[in-house]
Amino acid sequence: MTKSTLAPTIAVVVLYSLTLSTTAFSILSSFTGRPASMVPLHEVAVTASRSNRPPPTRNYWCMYDSSRDPPSAPEYNAWSVLATTEKWISQTLAAAETPDGNPYSRKEVSYDCDVANDAALLTAGVWRRLKEARQIGEEHGTQEVERKEQQGDDYEPRKLRLTSVVVLPANPGISESFAVFDNLLQQINQARRQSRDYVTDLSLEQLDERMHADEDAEEEWSISVNCAHLHPNFGEQTPEQVLEDLKDDEEIDVHYEEYKRKRLEARQSPYPTVVIEVRAMPPPPELVAPPKVSRSRAAKNQNAISAMDVQRLEALFGKTAHMNHPSSQRSGSEDSFYDALGSSLEEIHVVTPMKLAQQWIATHDPNLPKTSPVDLAAFTESKTSHVDEAYEFVFANIAMLRSQPQSRQYLVLPCFLSSAATSLQKFATQVETMVNIWPDLQHKVQVEMFHPEHVDSSRRSPVPILSLQWKERP
């Protein structure tokens, strides 16, 4: 009797201890095996009732059940979305011929439902989860390095591999069109690949550390974040793609066509879904020393340029562009003492990047309304130096800009791409490309950039600045 009374209390605690926010909530699950203490919530509730009926049987085990959901949005129920998605994955694993090869069955899976329906906010949410996955991998590597320092060289660092399933059920643009969702995820991955070539402030600091690091210093952990997507209409072709297939008069392989059909069905989830996987790998062990080369060959390779030399040159030029600014102080001044004293006072009198940006924009941006710039423009600052966090910051501000279509917004980024105007221009182009993928945002947001190293002297701002202007479709 006591056990029957305590059962519903435990179920309620488990049910309402989940993290719940205004736009998303998540739950953890694992497909490595059903724990002995894992009981579906609906079975606990029936067992605790006064009736003597046996609990209902289920062919699959879920961490929750949608039949006794708390009230949610009137259009959809996020708990039902998560339950349906987990049920679909469970059935997919059960029907797979080789379940050991399925990535969902090898590690813990976290489920996250983003119930936002705004296009810019959904894009910012994808970038936020990519950022969080990277931070999880970096934190794991830092903790393992500390454990190795405490326990000695005999400690073997542990690898990390986690998967997050993010369901996006609320936006009709991606729910009804696979082409829009596919183009968005493809563009996000392309922007992530292109960001490897950006000369960020963080990469300059890392190159500087490598130049001055000891030869015995350990290498950094390898953190990789992969992003894939699922959709109810995954593989659906556009009319242009259908015409291209009709033009190809090749022989049809029945086995290959069946393989493609099964592969597409495995990615046809109930709702638009983003799958993010993070891996953290320790640095490889020390390799055996290479064999000695002859003197003639060594002399030939002495003047060769290596990749490390190129990285050092990039670091030197980047630091020069970042630190070498024109100075009005004369080197041979007779009043050197007073000049030094004046420069010290200028250093004490700190002017924030936000203040510098506001003063420069007020006098140099021709697109700023001159009637009342304080009321018609907004300034927001971010200290980020990571590309994924910068994308999240930009799209979150685009979502806020949409509520005030007549305003103009400036994003001040003093620590992001401050030494590379070309990288900031590529970043702004990627932002505008992702914006134009959404049907309800096409040609409505204009993105411009200002930079201290801009080729156009009229756009040389004291700090990197991105401007967002809302405009109607032409």
SULZI-V205573 format. One record per helix or strand of 3 or more residues. SS is the DSSP state (hx for helix, st for strand). FROM is the first residue (numbers start at 1). LEN is the number of residues. If there is no record, write none. Layout:
((SS	FROM	LEN) (SS	FROM	LEN))
//
This chain:
((hx	2	15) (st	24	7) (hx	41	8) (hx	66	3) (hx	78	18) (hx	99	3) (hx	103	3) (st	108	7) (hx	119	33) (st	160	8) (hx	172	5) (hx	178	20) (hx	201	12) (st	222	9) (hx	239	9) (hx	254	12) (st	273	9) (hx	295	6) (hx	307	17) (hx	336	13) (hx	353	12) (hx	373	4) (st	377	5) (hx	387	15) (st	408	5) (hx	421	17) (st	445	6) (hx	457	3) (st	465	6))
//
